[in-house]
């Protein structure tokens, strides 16, 4: 539910941004760009939660299933590395679609570069008072939405693969 909630919240904020009227100079509080960073935070948090879920799923898909060796972190780059490791440990993992894997890896890396510790999209400055380096609101929101939907489809397909691996083994309970 959390994964879906953050993803849908990102979608709703993106929709509001794309349908917002032009910025009015006389009312800066109604500037739709104020929704930009909360949208990015929701999408980033979706990625973090989804990667943690995928690590757990793929760890259970191994034969024998194992506990995920995941270190607790909010760092997307570290979670991606753990995800790749968990997938690689599963015999029969279809790695034919390297283009999709690479595309998702690039998006995870881009989110990581802007917000490595899940702070930059939530706060304008760090604890030392330095301004975070974040993307400007002029970026193409519609394109970002398409990319995020593609990422979600990729992870949904991964869940299906894990289910089929476990079903073939007669291990439905591990997926649940």
PyMOL commands that set and color helices and strands:
alter all, ss='L'
color gray80, all
select helices_A, chain A and resi 2-19+28-30+34-61+76-88+98-114+141-169+172-175
alter helices_A, ss='H'
color red, helices_A
deselect
rebuild
show_as cartoon
